Amino acid sequence: MKLRRRETVSLQLVTALGAAALLFPFLWMISASLQTLQEVEAFPPIWIPEVPQWTNYVEAVVNYNIGRALLNSAIVTTVSVVGQLIVCSLGAYAFSRLRFPGRDAIFLLFLATMMIPHYVTIIPLYTMVWSAGLIDTYTALIFPGLFSPFGTFLLRQFFNQIPISLDEATLIDGGNHWHIYLYVIMPLSRAGLGALGIFSFLGIWNTLFWPVLVINSKELFTLPLALAMAQGQFITLIHIQMAGSVIACVPVIVVFLMLQKQFISSIALSGMKQ
Amino acid sequence: MRSRQAQVGQAANELAAGKRPRMSGIARKEAIAGYIAISPWLLGFLIFQLAPILAAFYISSTEWRILSAPEFIGVRNFDKLLFKDDLFWQSIKVTVIYVIFRVPVSAVLSLALALLMNQQLAGRRLFRTIYYLPAVIPLVAVSMMWIWIFNPEYGVLNSFIRLFGVEGPQWIHSSRWALPALIIMSLWQVGTGMVIFLAGLQGIPAHLYEAATIDGANTWQRFLKVTLPMLSPVVLFALVMNVIGSFQIFTQAYIMTAGGPGNATLFLVLYIYRNAFEWFHMGYASALAWVLFVVVLVISLAMLRSSEHWVHYEGRIGGA
């Protein structure tokens, strides 16, 4: 569709204004994170601090224990995402490619449970973790996330689109089913694996609900949990809170900017982020 | 793009048409590989999905304070929540209001953005990045940022309103404005919808627009007669997903308002959380969680049902 010049200019303007409006809260947060408490509470609001208070970031890191929280989030997210990709892709491979007695029954059972929301299962899950004595452990943070019903389903749909003749060719060439998985299915499903990886990365990195339940001690706080707890504790120290929020945003933004194309296609593919 | 339900349905059909495996030496090898490949997933499924669902079913019919053994009370939890619990109805009211306002408004906004991004504008990719950015950052950080924006005294929003000589509302500190504030804030993250719609728009074949133009259709007519019908399956999908997601709002209310003031933002999931993990009424909380499931399921099914009247599927005779 070709647009006339005047229309193009006005659309361009609308787009730019909209983008400015969306960026506004970000800039506000960054600006507040570099101000003194006095500047933060001034009216009219100050946008450029007189002297940027970089020490706010130091204070945030010290008060909120953010270094440790970053490390915890990184460990939990990495192990969960990698584990999930392995577990789900193996499961999806079995569902999509390997015939064995009971497979279809399992798959039907799986489909039947897929619509049931997380919040139904979270109470039994919590009591399970609690009675196993796993409250306050990495295991509690990581294990339930290793297995993702949605991920298995997504990958199975993906694998189903790969021609079965490639499997047959591998078998004729003397390969076995693990060769098919490693050298045919996985390399041809990079887009699907990437989509699932990004989807779980966002979900696990950002989640608050589960860590709130299973973690009590500061040493195991994930980043969202550390921020949430600090919010209650240092409620008036707005500039420090904003510094902490900026720190929490940076890793996701960096990953997002690096993998932007994959992010966009993963959302378009899975459409599942809330 | 098809909805998840449609995919599930198709998968089920594929299964029904599936063949029985024969067991030869090769088949046995394949079956063994199958069992090995499936076992980590199957273990996870049994422990973290199936068992909890069955347990949740049982727990919802008990009174269970976690430290003592659960006591079977039949449907009394459901009886209590339906007929004796004002807070339950408050949480339903708050959640439904949130969904009713948030879902359509964000759908319209993200569609508008997607249409903009689909034009040949300068810096399109940069703008797409900016629009999508708010949807990826942690909700906890988003919430903290907006607490500060909504701050009645020093917040940027009321400072802006003050420029017009009016004093802005108390936002999240007022029982009247807290829910609208959370709805406004949720609109900041329209990027997800935009990306889904944009993918849909780019899938519409150009020849349809060309044919419409030759037939003398103007921009508005092309939008109504080509874009909307062709996009309607994606719209349905995005709406259902957004409804499911919006019903489960928790983090914002937990961080920003703690359900207040005066239970004005006591969303259903927050109420489940309180019952289970603050008051340790595990049985009652499970019953609430099942209600959440049923409400979301009924609404999703109703939307899918209604879609027969407004969703256009290519290659189907009749339709819109």
Interface residues (C-beta under 8 A of the other chain):
Chain A: M1 L3 T8 L11 Q12 V14 T15 A16 G18 A19 L22 L23 F24 P25 F26 W28 M29 A32 V40 E41 A42 F43 P44 P45 I86 V87 C88 L90 G91 Y93 A94 F95 L98 R99 F100 P101 R103 D104 I106 F107 L108 L109 F110 L111 T113 M114 M115 I116 P117 H118 Y119 V120 T121 I122 I123 P124 L125 Y126 T127 M128 W130 F143 P144 L146 F147 P149 T152 F153 R156 Q157 N176 H177 W178 Y181 L202 W205 N206 L208 F209 V212 L213 L223 P224 L227 A228 Q231 I238 Q241 M242 G244 S245 V246 A248 C249 V252 I253 F256 L257 Q260 F263 I264 I267 A268 G271 M272 K273 Q274
Chain B: M1 R4 Q7 V8 A11 A12 L15 G18 P21 A27 K29 E30 A31 I32 A33 G34 Y35 A37 I38 P40 W41 L42 L43 G44 F45 I47 F48 Q49 L50 A51 P52 I53 A55 A56 I59 I66 L113 L116 M117 Q119 Q120 L121 A122 F127 R128 T129 I130 Y131 Y132 L133 P134 A135 V136 I137 P138 L139 V140 A141 M144 M145 W146 I147 W148 I149 N151 E153 Y154 V156 S159 R162 W188 T192 V195 I196 L198 A199 Y209 T219 R222 F237 A238 M241 I244 G245 S246 Q248 F250 T251 Y254 I255 V269 I272 Y273 A276 F277 M282 A285 S286 A289 W290 L292 F293 V296 L297
